[in-house]
Amino acid sequence: MSLQSLILDKPKSALKMLSIMPSSYWQKAGKKLAKSVANGAIDKVPAYRDFLKNNHYGGKEIATMEDFSQLPIMDKENYINCYDLEQKLGEPNLNHHYTVERSSGHGGNPLFWPRNYAIDKFFSQYIEIAFLQAYRIDVKSTLVILTFALGTWTSGEKTADALRRVASSGRYDMTVITPGTSVEEIIEILSDLSPRYKQTIIIGYPPFIKTVIDSAIEQKINIKDLKIKIGLGGEGHSIEWRNHILEKIGASKNDLAAISSAYGAADIGIAIGREYPITILIRNLANKDKDFAKELFGENSIIPSLYQYNSSAYIEAVDGELVFTANNGIPIVRYNIHDAGGVIDYQSMINITAAYGYDTTKILKNMGYRSDDIWRLPFFYTYGRSDGTISVIGANIYPENFQSALLSEETVAIHAFKLGIREDLTSVTRPELHIELNSDISDLTEAEQSDLVLKYHDLFINHLKKVNRDFKDAFRSDPKSCDIKVQIHYFGKGPFGHESAKIKRRYII
């Protein structure tokens, strides 16, 4: 019986088998996948053959990983945006694909991603295994509230379909409800339905989840009695954010599965990796031990998101960015999504943790975790986008969106801008827009600065809604988390202090 068949037919047995699979199995499976996807693209995908030709690669069969490592790196700019949709397909016709999903491109122009059913059909089994491991749905009646935006976005419809498949299997006392991004409806569900179940799992984007939790508390719902668990996706979250939400829902910091994230995207696939008890433990340890963090993640003051990944994709780190190979409706080979980060194989991770005095297996068992909860999957970490974008409620915001607003008479006082994401003292994560004024503007009164902040806030919010459809949808869902905080700086001050010596301007801070 194949591993996929075992997961399909006997998910509880699969949990045990996955926990005893050696790390070498996953390394071999990943390399096998990489060569298979590359050779398939060379044989069947016109765009990829042309891409190789343009990059002076002969298109020979990939027999070894050394061959694979010689293949050129692709991304949206040099591959996805350069070819017609039909040229990029792994199948000859678009109508051979059972569904198409959408993501926003630069400037808000949509990119369409046909999906491969042979790959996607196992997502429900992936969900089932994850829910068995993290939430013990086999022994607890469970209400699942899916708050991702529904429609053509990858996460909403696909996750809803997978959850319903698990719930309808008859193996669990599990009910799925999909209010999407209606906070009012979610509050009604928490009030009326959640008390009827032993636990409630809320799935969504981190900022929106916080909005839901805060709104429920404001409505006098006793959140701590509902035994809430939280599944996250779309963007990362800080350790401080996690601890803040744990306290609000009444969960212990030792309950590593109470809040956990998954990693995926429309272009690379939705089930690439996720947080496990061991990844959350290691991230917490790194947060307390600067030397350990430096050994794992290098010189960086931020503790990145840390995941383990399965053989549905092969992941490399090239020049500090994550590069993916996966067999989706559009095969991608060494595709740079421009997430900054790195890859650490399982045994290397264990060796590093041991060198710093941490026995992760022993710590987890002392916290009540079973051997079935510890898988020898490879690790990867990410700090988020490195290509000049920020993500808000799953919507990517590009510098180009702001640059186009600078063409009006209302913005003639602006010399430059920078974008960022910041978490305030109440753990609300919001986008930030830093504006540098022209060199001839100085000594503004406090009232004049306040007027400028309000003016630019309204101008850029309204402009973003016009040029970026995903942001418009996200703002409608959660205006508080999408509300841009504007900060005004005099010329050469604040984050613009060292820009004059640079030829190329950096838009993200």
Secondary structure, 3 states (H helix, E strand, C coil): CCHHHHHHHCHHHHHHHHHHCCHHHHHHHHHHHHHHHHHHHHHHCHHHHHHHHHCCCCCCCCCCHHHHHCCCCECCCCCHHHCCHHHHCCCCCHHHCCEEEEEECHHHCEEEEEECHHHHCCHHHHHHHHHHHHHCCCCCCEEEEECCCCCCEHHHHHHHHHHHHHHCCCCCCEEEECCCCCHHHHHHHHHHCHHHCCEEEEEECHHHHHHHHHHHHHCCCCHHHHCEEEEECCCCCCHHHHHHHHHHHCCCCCCCCCEEEEEEECCCEEEEEECCHHHHHHHHHHHHCHHHHHHHHCCCCCCCEEEEECCCCEEEEECCEEEEEECCCCCEEEEEEEEEEEEECHHHHHHHHHHCCCCHHHHHHHCCCCHHHCCCCCEEEEEEECCCCEEECCEEECHHHHHHHHHCHHHCCEEEEEEEEEECCCCCEEEEEEEEECCCCCCCCHHHHHHHHHHHHHHHHHHHHHHCHHHHHHHHHCHHHHCCEEEEECCCCHHHCCHHHCCCCCCEC
